Amino acid sequence: MTENTTIRLRYEKTGRIRFVSHLDDVRLWERAMRRARLPLAFSQGFSPRPLMRFGPALPTTFASSAEYIDVELAEEIIPEDLATRLAAVLPEGYGVLCAEALPGKGESLQAAIVAAEYAVLVEDVSGRFPSGFEAEVVHALEADALPVTIRRKGEEKVVDLRPAVLDARVVPADGAGADVLAAARAATTALPRDLPDHWLWCRLASQPRSARPTEFLSVLPSRPRARLVHRSAQLVRDETGSFAEPIDLSLSQESCDGQIRTQTQGSEEARQHAHAAASEAG
């Protein structure tokens, strides 16, 4: 019996698609895989399902350029071809950024991903970047505890958010942070043209307890609000214990660059080629 092939996809979720829930995400990707006529592997039993495993759910309204799916295929396929065929059938707002074949099933994304990084456009009640916000972030990192009230199953309880806040800082909108901020700005058309010159970057734990940037903002004295949250990275631990991407971007750079150009520039020629590839596969 031929062993299934597992391919890991990194994809983006931007624009109006931010308002699609995680459960609808799962259904949409299953339909897209079928429409692309991929040789999906299925579970056993009375109601076979495609063997697809997602990373930690992205909260509704958050944008992202770092979502992941592991999909099992009954036949071997070149990762770049899979990404191209999916590009032909995915709705606007979704884009396959990278595709990489895995040596085996390995650890699930849910278990492997331990942290995530976010770019957050922050504002006060007047819509401006909060005065004194940077000092509040520094003081929060120096605190021994950050109690926050959460609601679970209709009940409220107080938990300490501090262990889940791995790092946070205010970053200027130019320099090293420009690319991430540009991706965040591209995620929606609802933002004003004159955006703040600074934004919040934070790295938050995904386990044992996950944290959201909005929770971190809620423990700050000024209680600023997030105009837009963009997940820019999800992280696993490598063999040395250091943080790393679930896809080795250094080894997949050619594939990643090609897919990003196809998706973000909206190349009609590339999309027509993708449609042709999907038709030929059928």
C-alpha positions as a Markdown table, in Angstrom:
| # | Residue | x | y | z |
|---|---|---|---|---|
| 1 | Met | 0.0 | 0.0 | 0.0 |
| 2 | Thr | 1.4 | 3.4 | -1.0 |
| 3 | Glu | 2.1 | 5.7 | 1.9 |
| 4 | Asn | 0.3 | 9.1 | 1.8 |
| 5 | Thr | 2.2 | 12.3 | 1.1 |
| 6 | Thr | 1.9 | 15.2 | 3.6 |
| 7 | Ile | 2.2 | 18.8 | 2.3 |
| 8 | Arg | 2.3 | 21.8 | 4.6 |
| 9 | Leu | 0.8 | 25.0 | 3.4 |
| 10 | Arg | 1.3 | 28.5 | 4.7 |
| 11 | Tyr | -1.4 | 30.9 | 3.7 |
| 12 | Glu | -2.7 | 34.4 | 4.2 |
| 13 | Lys | -6.1 | 35.6 | 5.3 |
| 14 | Thr | -6.8 | 39.2 | 4.6 |
| 15 | Gly | -9.5 | 41.7 | 3.6 |
| 16 | Arg | -13.2 | 40.8 | 4.2 |
| 17 | Ile | -12.2 | 37.1 | 4.7 |
| 18 | Arg | -11.1 | 38.3 | 8.2 |
| 19 | Phe | -14.7 | 38.0 | 9.2 |
| 20 | Val | -15.0 | 34.3 | 8.3 |
| 21 | Ser | -14.9 | 32.0 | 11.3 |
| 22 | His | -12.4 | 29.2 | 11.8 |
| 23 | Leu | -15.1 | 26.5 | 11.3 |
| 24 | Asp | -16.1 | 28.2 | 8.0 |
| 25 | Asp | -12.4 | 28.3 | 7.1 |
| 26 | Val | -12.2 | 24.6 | 7.5 |
| 27 | Arg | -15.2 | 24.0 | 5.2 |
| 28 | Leu | -13.9 | 26.5 | 2.6 |
| 29 | Trp | -10.5 | 24.8 | 2.4 |
| 30 | Glu | -12.1 | 21.4 | 2.0 |
| 31 | Arg | -14.2 | 22.7 | -0.9 |
| 32 | Ala | -11.2 | 24.4 | -2.4 |
| 33 | Met | -9.2 | 21.2 | -2.2 |
| 34 | Arg | -12.0 | 19.3 | -4.0 |
| 35 | Arg | -12.4 | 22.0 | -6.6 |
| 36 | Ala | -8.7 | 21.9 | -7.3 |
| 37 | Arg | -9.1 | 18.1 | -7.9 |
| 38 | Leu | -6.3 | 17.2 | -5.6 |
| 39 | Pro | -5.7 | 13.5 | -4.8 |
| 40 | Leu | -6.9 | 13.8 | -1.2 |
| 41 | Ala | -6.4 | 11.0 | 1.3 |
| 42 | Phe | -9.5 | 10.3 | 3.5 |
| 43 | Ser | -10.2 | 9.0 | 6.9 |
| 44 | Gln | -11.8 | 5.5 | 7.4 |
| 45 | Gly | -15.3 | 4.8 | 8.6 |
| 46 | Phe | -18.9 | 5.6 | 7.7 |
| 47 | Ser | -18.2 | 9.3 | 7.0 |
| 48 | Pro | -14.8 | 9.7 | 5.4 |
| 49 | Arg | -13.3 | 13.1 | 5.7 |
| 50 | Pro | -10.2 | 14.6 | 4.0 |
| 51 | Leu | -7.1 | 14.3 | 6.1 |
| 52 | Met | -6.4 | 17.9 | 6.9 |
| 53 | Arg | -4.9 | 19.3 | 10.1 |
| 54 | Phe | -5.0 | 23.0 | 10.9 |
| 55 | Gly | -2.9 | 25.1 | 13.2 |
| 56 | Pro | -4.3 | 27.1 | 16.1 |
| 57 | Ala | -7.5 | 28.9 | 15.1 |
| 58 | Leu | -7.2 | 32.6 | 14.1 |
| 59 | Pro | -9.8 | 34.7 | 16.0 |
| 60 | Thr | -12.5 | 36.2 | 13.8 |
| 61 | Thr | -11.6 | 39.7 | 12.5 |
| 62 | Phe | -7.8 | 39.0 | 12.8 |
| 63 | Ala | -5.8 | 39.1 | 9.6 |
| 64 | Ser | -2.8 | 36.8 | 9.0 |
| 65 | Ser | 0.0 | 36.0 | 6.7 |
| 66 | Ala | 1.1 | 32.9 | 8.8 |
| 67 | Glu | -1.7 | 30.3 | 8.9 |
| 68 | Tyr | -0.9 | 26.6 | 8.3 |
| 69 | Ile | -2.6 | 23.5 | 7.0 |
| 70 | Asp | -1.1 | 20.0 | 6.8 |
| 71 | Val | -2.9 | 18.0 | 4.0 |
| 72 | Glu | -2.5 | 14.3 | 3.3 |
| 73 | Leu | -2.6 | 13.2 | -0.4 |
| 74 | Ala | -3.0 | 9.7 | -1.8 |
| 75 | Glu | -0.6 | 10.5 | -4.6 |
| 76 | Glu | 2.7 | 12.4 | -4.7 |
| 77 | Ile | 2.4 | 15.9 | -6.0 |
| 78 | Ile | 5.0 | 18.7 | -6.3 |
| 79 | Pro | 4.2 | 21.3 | -3.6 |
| 80 | Glu | 4.4 | 24.2 | -6.0 |
| 81 | Asp | 1.8 | 22.6 | -8.3 |
| 82 | Leu | -0.5 | 22.1 | -5.4 |
| 83 | Ala | -0.2 | 25.8 | -4.5 |
| 84 | Thr | -0.8 | 26.9 | -8.1 |
| 85 | Arg | -3.9 | 24.7 | -8.4 |
| 86 | Leu | -5.3 | 26.1 | -5.2 |
| 87 | Ala | -4.7 | 29.6 | -6.3 |
| 88 | Ala | -7.2 | 29.1 | -9.1 |
| 89 | Val | -10.1 | 28.3 | -6.8 |
| 90 | Leu | -9.5 | 30.2 | -3.6 |
| 91 | Pro | -11.7 | 33.3 | -3.0 |
| 92 | Glu | -10.2 | 36.7 | -2.8 |
| 93 | Gly | -8.5 | 37.2 | 0.6 |
| 94 | Tyr | -6.9 | 33.8 | 0.7 |
| 95 | Gly | -3.5 | 33.2 | -0.7 |
| 96 | Val | -1.1 | 30.2 | -0.6 |
| 97 | Leu | 2.3 | 31.7 | 0.3 |
| 98 | Cys | 4.4 | 28.5 | 0.7 |
| 99 | Ala | 4.1 | 24.8 | 0.2 |
| 100 | Glu | 6.5 | 22.2 | 1.5 |
| 101 | Ala | 6.5 | 18.4 | 1.5 |
| 102 | Leu | 7.0 | 16.8 | 5.0 |
| 103 | Pro | 9.1 | 13.7 | 5.5 |
| 104 | Gly | 6.2 | 12.1 | 7.5 |
| 105 | Lys | 3.1 | 12.9 | 9.5 |
| 106 | Gly | 5.2 | 14.1 | 12.5 |
| 107 | Glu | 3.7 | 16.2 | 15.3 |
| 108 | Ser | 0.4 | 18.0 | 14.6 |
| 109 | Leu | 0.5 | 21.8 | 14.1 |
| 110 | Gln | -1.8 | 22.2 | 17.1 |
| 111 | Ala | 0.8 | 20.5 | 19.3 |
| 112 | Ala | 3.9 | 21.9 | 17.7 |
| 113 | Ile | 3.1 | 25.6 | 17.6 |
| 114 | Val | 4.0 | 27.2 | 20.9 |
| 115 | Ala | 3.9 | 30.9 | 20.1 |
| 116 | Ala | 2.7 | 33.5 | 17.7 |
| 117 | Glu | 3.7 | 37.0 | 16.7 |
| 118 | Tyr | 1.3 | 39.9 | 16.0 |
| 119 | Ala | 1.4 | 43.4 | 14.6 |
| 120 | Val | -1.3 | 45.5 | 16.2 |
| 121 | Leu | -2.5 | 48.9 | 15.1 |
| 122 | Val | -3.4 | 50.5 | 18.4 |
| 123 | Glu | -5.6 | 53.6 | 19.1 |
| 124 | Asp | -7.2 | 55.4 | 21.9 |
| 125 | Val | -10.9 | 56.5 | 22.1 |
| 126 | Ser | -10.1 | 59.5 | 19.8 |
| 127 | Gly | -8.6 | 57.2 | 17.1 |
| 128 | Arg | -5.0 | 58.4 | 17.8 |
| 129 | Phe | -1.9 | 56.4 | 18.9 |
| 130 | Pro | -2.2 | 56.4 | 22.7 |
| 131 | Ser | 0.0 | 58.9 | 24.6 |
| 132 | Gly | 2.4 | 57.1 | 27.0 |
| 133 | Phe | 1.6 | 53.7 | 25.4 |
| 134 | Glu | 5.2 | 52.6 | 25.1 |
| 135 | Ala | 5.9 | 53.2 | 28.8 |
| 136 | Glu | 2.8 | 51.1 | 29.6 |
| 137 | Val | 4.1 | 48.2 | 27.5 |
| 138 | Val | 7.5 | 48.4 | 29.3 |
| 139 | His | 5.9 | 48.4 | 32.7 |
| 140 | Ala | 3.7 | 45.4 | 31.8 |
| 141 | Leu | 6.8 | 43.4 | 30.9 |
| 142 | Glu | 8.4 | 44.3 | 34.2 |
| 143 | Ala | 5.3 | 43.2 | 36.2 |
| 144 | Asp | 5.3 | 39.9 | 38.1 |
| 145 | Ala | 1.7 | 39.3 | 37.2 |
| 146 | Leu | -0.9 | 40.6 | 34.8 |
| 147 | Pro | -4.4 | 39.5 | 36.0 |
| 148 | Val | -7.1 | 39.5 | 33.4 |
| 149 | Thr | -10.8 | 38.5 | 33.7 |
| 150 | Ile | -11.9 | 36.0 | 31.1 |
| 151 | Arg | -15.3 | 34.4 | 30.4 |
| 152 | Arg | -15.5 | 30.7 | 29.7 |
| 153 | Lys | -18.7 | 28.7 | 29.4 |
| 154 | Gly | -20.7 | 31.6 | 30.9 |
| 155 | Glu | -18.5 | 32.0 | 34.0 |
| 156 | Glu | -15.9 | 34.6 | 34.7 |
| 157 | Lys | -12.5 | 33.9 | 36.3 |
| 158 | Val | -9.3 | 35.8 | 36.8 |
| 159 | Val | -6.1 | 34.4 | 35.2 |
| 160 | Asp | -2.5 | 35.6 | 35.1 |
| 161 | Leu | -1.6 | 36.6 | 31.5 |
| 162 | Arg | 2.1 | 37.4 | 32.3 |
| 163 | Pro | 3.5 | 33.9 | 31.6 |
| 164 | Ala | 1.9 | 34.0 | 28.1 |
| 165 | Val | 3.4 | 37.4 | 27.2 |
| 166 | Leu | 6.8 | 36.4 | 25.9 |
| 167 | Asp | 7.8 | 39.8 | 24.5 |
| 168 | Ala | 6.2 | 43.1 | 23.4 |
| 169 | Arg | 7.5 | 46.5 | 22.1 |
| 170 | Val | 6.4 | 49.5 | 20.2 |
| 171 | Val | 7.9 | 49.6 | 16.8 |
| 172 | Pro | 8.2 | 52.5 | 14.3 |
| 173 | Ala | 6.3 | 52.0 | 11.0 |
| 174 | Asp | 9.5 | 52.3 | 9.0 |
| 175 | Gly | 12.7 | 50.3 | 9.1 |
| 176 | Ala | 12.6 | 46.6 | 10.1 |
| 177 | Gly | 8.9 | 46.7 | 10.8 |
| 178 | Ala | 7.8 | 48.1 | 7.5 |
| 179 | Asp | 7.1 | 44.8 | 5.8 |
| 180 | Val | 4.9 | 43.5 | 8.6 |
| 181 | Leu | 3.0 | 46.7 | 8.9 |
| 182 | Ala | 2.5 | 46.9 | 5.1 |
| 183 | Ala | 1.0 | 43.4 | 5.3 |
| 184 | Ala | -1.3 | 44.6 | 8.1 |
| 185 | Arg | -2.4 | 47.6 | 6.2 |
| 186 | Ala | -3.1 | 45.5 | 3.1 |
| 187 | Ala | -5.4 | 43.3 | 5.2 |
| 188 | Thr | -8.3 | 45.7 | 5.2 |
| 189 | Thr | -9.6 | 48.7 | 3.3 |
| 190 | Ala | -11.4 | 50.0 | 6.5 |
| 191 | Leu | -8.3 | 51.8 | 7.8 |
| 192 | Pro | -7.8 | 55.6 | 7.3 |
| 193 | Arg | -5.0 | 56.8 | 5.1 |
| 194 | Asp | -3.2 | 58.5 | 8.0 |
| 195 | Leu | -2.2 | 55.6 | 10.2 |
| 196 | Pro | 0.0 | 56.0 | 13.3 |
| 197 | Asp | 3.7 | 56.1 | 12.9 |
| 198 | His | 4.1 | 53.3 | 15.5 |
| 199 | Trp | 2.4 | 50.0 | 16.2 |
| 200 | Leu | 2.6 | 47.2 | 18.8 |
| 201 | Trp | 4.6 | 44.1 | 18.1 |
| 202 | Cys | 4.1 | 41.2 | 20.5 |
| 203 | Arg | 5.0 | 37.5 | 20.8 |
| 204 | Leu | 2.5 | 35.6 | 22.8 |
| 205 | Ala | 2.4 | 32.0 | 23.9 |
| 206 | Ser | 0.0 | 29.5 | 22.2 |
| 207 | Gln | 0.3 | 26.9 | 25.0 |
| 208 | Pro | -0.1 | 25.8 | 27.7 |
| 209 | Arg | -2.5 | 28.8 | 27.8 |
| 210 | Ser | -2.8 | 30.9 | 24.6 |
| 211 | Ala | -3.1 | 34.7 | 24.8 |
| 212 | Arg | -4.5 | 37.3 | 22.4 |
| 213 | Pro | -3.2 | 40.8 | 21.8 |
| 214 | Thr | -6.5 | 42.2 | 22.8 |
| 215 | Glu | -6.2 | 40.5 | 26.2 |
| 216 | Phe | -2.7 | 42.1 | 26.6 |
| 217 | Leu | -4.2 | 45.6 | 25.7 |
| 218 | Ser | -6.9 | 45.1 | 28.3 |
| 219 | Val | -4.4 | 44.9 | 31.2 |
| 220 | Leu | -2.8 | 48.2 | 30.3 |
| 221 | Pro | -3.9 | 51.2 | 32.4 |
| 222 | Ser | -5.1 | 53.3 | 29.4 |
| 223 | Arg | -7.1 | 50.3 | 28.0 |
| 224 | Pro | -6.3 | 51.1 | 24.3 |
| 225 | Arg | -8.1 | 49.3 | 21.5 |
| 226 | Ala | -6.9 | 47.3 | 18.6 |
| 227 | Arg | -7.9 | 48.8 | 15.2 |
| 228 | Leu | -6.4 | 45.8 | 13.4 |
| 229 | Val | -4.6 | 42.7 | 14.5 |
| 230 | His | -2.3 | 40.9 | 12.0 |
| 231 | Arg | -0.7 | 37.5 | 12.9 |
| 232 | Ser | 2.7 | 37.7 | 11.2 |
| 233 | Ala | 4.3 | 34.5 | 12.4 |
| 234 | Gln | 3.6 | 31.2 | 14.3 |
| 235 | Leu | 6.5 | 29.5 | 15.9 |
| 236 | Val | 7.6 | 26.0 | 16.9 |
| 237 | Arg | 10.7 | 24.9 | 18.8 |
| 238 | Asp | 13.6 | 23.4 | 16.7 |
| 239 | Glu | 16.0 | 20.8 | 17.8 |
| 240 | Thr | 18.1 | 23.4 | 19.8 |
| 241 | Gly | 15.0 | 24.7 | 21.6 |
| 242 | Ser | 15.0 | 28.0 | 19.6 |
| 243 | Phe | 11.9 | 29.4 | 18.0 |
| 244 | Ala | 11.5 | 28.5 | 14.3 |
| 245 | Glu | 8.8 | 28.7 | 11.6 |
| 246 | Pro | 6.8 | 25.6 | 10.9 |
| 247 | Ile | 8.0 | 25.8 | 7.3 |
| 248 | Asp | 11.8 | 26.3 | 6.8 |
| 249 | Leu | 11.5 | 29.6 | 4.8 |
| 250 | Ser | 15.2 | 29.5 | 4.0 |
| 251 | Leu | 14.8 | 26.2 | 2.1 |
| 252 | Ser | 11.4 | 27.2 | 0.6 |
| 253 | Gln | 12.2 | 30.8 | -0.4 |
| 254 | Glu | 11.9 | 30.3 | -4.1 |
| 255 | Ser | 8.5 | 28.7 | -3.7 |
| 256 | Cys | 7.4 | 31.3 | -1.2 |
| 257 | Asp | 8.4 | 34.2 | -3.3 |
| 258 | Gly | 6.7 | 32.9 | -6.4 |
| 259 | Gln | 3.4 | 32.3 | -4.6 |
| 260 | Ile | 3.4 | 35.6 | -2.9 |
| 261 | Arg | 3.9 | 37.4 | -6.2 |
| 262 | Thr | 1.0 | 35.4 | -7.7 |
| 263 | Gln | -1.3 | 36.2 | -4.9 |
| 264 | Thr | -0.6 | 39.8 | -3.9 |
| 265 | Gln | -0.1 | 41.3 | -7.4 |
| 266 | Gly | -3.2 | 39.5 | -8.8 |
| 267 | Ser | -1.4 | 38.5 | -11.9 |
| 268 | Glu | -4.1 | 37.6 | -14.4 |
| 269 | Glu | -1.6 | 35.6 | -16.4 |
| 270 | Ala | -0.6 | 33.5 | -13.4 |
| 271 | Arg | -4.3 | 33.0 | -12.5 |
| 272 | Gln | -5.1 | 31.8 | -16.0 |
| 273 | His | -2.2 | 29.4 | -15.9 |
| 274 | Ala | -3.5 | 28.1 | -12.5 |
| 275 | His | -6.9 | 27.5 | -14.0 |
| 276 | Ala | -5.4 | 25.6 | -16.9 |
| 277 | Ala | -3.3 | 23.5 | -14.5 |
| 278 | Ala | -6.4 | 22.6 | -12.5 |
| 279 | Ser | -8.3 | 21.7 | -15.7 |
| 280 | Glu | -5.5 | 19.5 | -17.0 |
| 281 | Ala | -5.4 | 17.8 | -13.6 |
| 282 | Gly | -9.1 | 16.9 | -13.9 |
